[in-house]
Amino acid sequence: MIRDRVTPGRVIRTVLPAEVADVVALHARARATYYPGGLPQDGTDWTASWRGALTRPDGRVLCVVEAGRIIGLASFRVPEDAPADTVKLFQFHVDPGHWRRGVGAALHAACVEEWRADGRREAVLDVHVDNRRAQGFYRRLGWVPEAAGPGDHHVRMRYALPGE
């Protein structure tokens, strides 16, 4: 488990359960950017979903805090169907007003540090096929996409954690 990472004006730390409303709001703002018709109403209770992620004993949710406000999120754990040395990044969001300011790169570096400390060798994620901006971000960081099949709504990407 990493200690809080502090850089001038920013802290990267574990999200507190009491911050779930802020997490849900940031998540909605970020997701709205790649759904041109607006967020789909699929019946998901995002407050319950995030509360579950925050309280899972086998997962972590990190956040970037700037000026007392959460501006980035990363939720990850070892998925049930994966080898023990693989971690899945389930959610990764930066508040759109803070894009291209190094928030995502700093949050990703904190995730990689944590994954390496936990003995992980590979990370996977699924990114929405229409979220080209995120796909480009992950590629720049070294993630490699797998081919998406016809009708797939997500692209699977893999990341080999750098060695010592």
Phi, psi and chi 1 to 4 in degrees:
 res  aa     phi    psi   chi1   chi2   chi3   chi4
   1 MET       -  128.5 -174.8  176.3  -69.3      -
   2 ILE   -79.8  154.1   65.4  169.3      -      -
   3 ARG   -81.5  163.4  -67.0 -174.8 -179.0  161.4
   4 ASP   -53.8  132.5  -67.8   -7.9      -      -
   5 ARG   -97.7  125.8  -66.3  174.4   64.7  134.7
   6 VAL  -119.0  127.2  179.5      -      -      -
   7 THR  -124.8  164.6   58.6      -      -      -
   8 PRO   -52.0  117.4  -26.5   34.4      -      -
   9 GLY    82.8   -6.7      -      -      -      -
  10 ARG  -135.0  147.8  -77.2 -171.2 -165.4  144.7
  11 VAL  -130.8  137.0  173.8      -      -      -
  12 ILE  -111.9  123.9  -62.0  177.3      -      -
  13 ARG  -151.7  176.9   61.0  167.2  173.1   76.9
  14 THR   -74.7  138.0  -59.5      -      -      -
  15 VAL   -70.6  140.9  175.1      -      -      -
  16 LEU   -91.2  143.3  -55.9  173.5      -      -
  17 PRO   -53.9  -31.8  -28.8   36.7      -      -
  18 ALA   -68.0  -11.7      -      -      -      -
  19 GLU   -95.4   12.6  -63.2  171.0  -51.0      -
  20 VAL   -58.1  -38.1   70.7      -      -      -
  21 ALA   -64.3  -39.8      -      -      -      -
  22 ASP   -65.5  -38.4  -64.7  -27.3      -      -
  23 VAL   -64.0  -47.3  167.4      -      -      -
  24 VAL   -62.2  -41.2  171.0      -      -      -
  25 ALA   -65.1  -44.2      -      -      -      -
  26 LEU   -63.8  -43.5 -174.0  153.3      -      -
  27 HIS   -56.5  -45.5  177.3 -146.0      -      -
  28 ALA   -64.9  -42.3      -      -      -      -
  29 ARG   -62.2  -43.0  -73.8 -168.7  -57.6  -83.3
  30 ALA   -68.7  -46.0      -      -      -      -
  31 ARG   -65.0  -32.5  -75.2 -174.4   68.3 -136.6
  32 ALA   -61.6  -21.6      -      -      -      -
  33 THR   -72.3  -21.6   63.6      -      -      -
  34 TYR  -114.2   13.8   58.0   90.8      -      -
  35 TYR  -117.1   93.8  -76.2  107.6      -      -
  36 PRO   -60.0  -27.2   11.3  -17.5      -      -
  37 GLY   -91.8    7.9      -      -      -      -
  38 GLY    97.7  163.5      -      -      -      -
  39 LEU   -62.6  132.0  -74.1  174.4      -      -
  40 PRO   -67.3  141.4   18.2  -22.4      -      -
  41 GLN   -97.5   85.6  -61.2  -56.9  -46.3      -
  42 ASP   -98.6    7.5   61.6    1.8      -      -
  43 GLY    86.6    1.1      -      -      -      -
  44 THR   -68.4  130.2  -58.6      -      -      -
  45 ASP   -89.9   92.7 -179.7  -16.4      -      -
  46 TRP   -66.9  -29.5  -73.6  108.5      -      -
  47 THR   -64.3  -46.5  -60.4      -      -      -
  48 ALA   -65.0  -40.5      -      -      -      -
  49 SER   -62.4  -47.6 -180.0      -      -      -
  50 TRP   -68.3  -37.4  -84.4  106.0      -      -
  51 ARG   -59.7  -41.2 -169.8  171.4  -73.9  119.6
  52 GLY   -62.6  -42.7      -      -      -      -
  53 ALA   -63.5  -37.1      -      -      -      -
  54 LEU   -71.6  -23.8  -67.0  171.6      -      -
  55 THR  -108.7   -0.1   57.8      -      -      -
  56 ARG   -65.5  130.5  -78.1 -175.3   76.9  108.1
  57 PRO   -72.3  -19.1   23.1  -30.1      -      -
  58 ASP  -102.4   12.2   62.9  -17.8      -      -
  59 GLY  -135.5  171.5      -      -      -      -
  60 ARG  -138.1  148.0  -72.4  -73.0  -54.1  -92.5
  61 VAL  -129.3  114.4 -179.0      -      -      -
  62 LEU   -99.3  154.8  -60.9  179.9      -      -
  63 CYS  -139.0  157.0   66.0      -      -      -
  64 VAL  -106.1  127.0  179.9      -      -      -
  65 VAL  -115.9  130.7  177.8      -      -      -
  66 GLU  -135.6  130.6 -174.8  175.0   87.4      -
  67 ALA    52.7   38.0      -      -      -      -
  68 GLY    77.3    8.1      -      -      -      -
  69 ARG  -124.1  137.5 -173.1  170.1  164.5 -131.6
  70 ILE   -72.8  123.8  -65.2  175.6      -      -
  71 ILE  -121.6   -1.6   60.7  169.3      -      -
  72 GLY  -155.9  149.6      -      -      -      -
  73 LEU  -140.5  144.5  -61.5  166.2      -      -
  74 ALA  -143.8  125.4      -      -      -      -
  75 SER  -119.6  128.0  173.0      -      -      -
  76 PHE  -149.8  158.6   54.1   87.0      -      -
  77 ARG  -170.1  171.4   63.2 -179.1  165.3   81.2
  78 VAL   -81.3  120.0  174.9      -      -      -
  79 PRO   -73.4  155.8   21.4  -25.9      -      -
  80 GLU   -59.4  -32.6  -70.0   81.9   17.5      -
  81 ASP   -98.4   19.9   60.9  -15.0      -      -
  82 ALA  -121.2  158.0      -      -      -      -
  83 PRO   -61.6  155.4  -16.5   25.8      -      -
  84 ALA   -63.3  -20.8      -      -      -      -
  85 ASP   -92.0   10.3   65.8   -9.4      -      -
  86 THR  -112.2  137.6  -60.1      -      -      -
  87 VAL  -119.8  148.2   64.2      -      -      -
  88 LYS  -114.3  130.0 -176.6  168.8 -176.3  179.6
  89 LEU   -88.0  105.6 -177.4   59.2      -      -
  90 PHE   -83.9  -38.1  -77.6   91.5      -      -
  91 GLN  -140.1  138.6  -59.5  -80.2  -12.2      -
  92 PHE  -149.8  111.8 -168.4   95.7      -      -
  93 HIS  -138.4  139.8  -57.3  -72.1      -      -
  94 VAL  -120.4  135.8  172.5      -      -      -
  95 ASP   -56.0  126.6 -162.6  -48.6      -      -
  96 PRO   -52.9  -29.5  -26.9   35.0      -      -
  97 GLY   -70.0   -6.7      -      -      -      -
  98 HIS  -119.6   12.3  -66.3  -87.2      -      -
  99 TRP   -63.6  150.2  -72.9   -8.0      -      -
 100 ARG    63.1   31.2  -59.4 -145.4  173.8  -93.3
 101 ARG  -122.5   12.9  -64.1 -177.0 -175.9  175.6
 102 GLY    85.9    2.0      -      -      -      -
 103 VAL   -64.7  -49.9  175.1      -      -      -
 104 GLY   -63.4  -42.0      -      -      -      -
 105 ALA   -63.3  -42.4      -      -      -      -
 106 ALA   -65.8  -40.9      -      -      -      -
 107 LEU   -66.1  -42.1 -176.3   56.2      -      -
 108 HIS   -61.0  -43.9 -175.6  -91.9      -      -
 109 ALA   -60.3  -38.9      -      -      -      -
 110 ALA   -65.9  -39.2      -      -      -      -
 111 CYS   -62.1  -48.8  -70.4      -      -      -
 112 VAL   -59.6  -41.9  169.6      -      -      -
 113 GLU   -59.2  -45.0  180.0 -177.9  -32.4      -
 114 GLU   -65.1  -45.2  175.1  114.5   -4.8      -
 115 TRP   -61.1  -43.7  -60.9  -21.2      -      -
 116 ARG   -63.4  -42.2  -73.6 -176.3   62.0 -151.9
 117 ALA   -62.2  -30.0      -      -      -      -
 118 ASP   -87.1    3.7  -72.0  -15.3      -      -
 119 GLY    80.3   18.4      -      -      -      -
 120 ARG   -78.5  147.4  -51.6  -60.3  176.3 -136.8
 121 ARG  -116.1  -19.2  -60.6 -177.5   65.5 -165.0
 122 GLU  -144.6  148.3 -180.0  179.7   60.1      -
 123 ALA  -125.7  148.5      -      -      -      -
 124 VAL  -131.1  158.2  -63.9      -      -      -
 125 LEU  -155.5  162.2   62.7   80.7      -      -
 126 ASP  -119.3  125.7  -62.9  -45.3      -      -
 127 VAL  -119.0  140.6   61.3      -      -      -
 128 HIS   -58.1  136.7 -163.8  -82.3      -      -
 129 VAL   -59.1  -28.7  -66.2      -      -      -
 130 ASP   -85.9   -5.9  -66.1  -29.0      -      -
 131 ASN   -91.6   70.9 -165.6  -15.4      -      -
 132 ARG   -63.9  -35.8  -56.3  -80.7 -175.8 -146.9
 133 ARG   -60.0  -46.9 -179.1 -162.8   50.9   77.2
 134 ALA   -66.1  -40.9      -      -      -      -
 135 GLN   -59.3  -42.6  -69.2  173.9   44.2      -
 136 GLY   -63.7  -41.5      -      -      -      -
 137 PHE   -58.1  -49.5  169.0   78.4      -      -
 138 TYR   -64.8  -40.8  -67.1  124.4      -      -
 139 ARG   -59.4  -43.6  -80.3 -170.4 -172.4  102.6
 140 ARG   -60.3  -27.8  -73.3 -171.1  -62.2  -82.9
 141 LEU   -88.8   -2.5  -67.6  170.4      -      -
 142 GLY   106.7    3.1      -      -      -      -
 143 TRP   -73.5  144.2  -68.3   76.8      -      -
 144 VAL  -116.2  124.7  177.7      -      -      -
 145 PRO   -78.2  149.0   26.6  -30.6      -      -
 146 GLU  -100.9  158.3  -64.3  178.7   -5.3      -
 147 ALA   -65.6  132.7      -      -      -      -
 148 ALA   -89.1  140.8      -      -      -      -
 149 GLY   -82.5  165.7      -      -      -      -
 150 PRO   -59.1  132.3   -7.1   12.6      -      -
 151 GLY    83.7   -4.9      -      -      -      -
 152 ASP   -67.5  139.1  -76.3   -9.6      -      -
 153 HIS   -95.5   -8.3  -63.5  -73.5      -      -
 154 HIS  -135.4  153.2  -67.4   87.7      -      -
 155 VAL  -108.5  129.3  174.2      -      -      -
 156 ARG   -84.2  135.5  168.5   68.0   51.2  114.3
 157 MET  -128.1  149.8  -61.2 -176.8   84.3      -
 158 ARG  -124.6  150.1  -66.7 -171.1  178.2  -79.7
 159 TYR  -137.5  120.7  179.5   79.8      -      -
 160 ALA   -86.8  119.5      -      -      -      -
 161 LEU   -67.1  135.9  -86.7   75.1      -      -
 162 PRO   -65.4  145.3   13.3  -17.5      -      -
 163 GLY   -74.1  175.5      -      -      -      -
 164 GLU   -61.9      -  -62.1  -82.5  -17.7      -
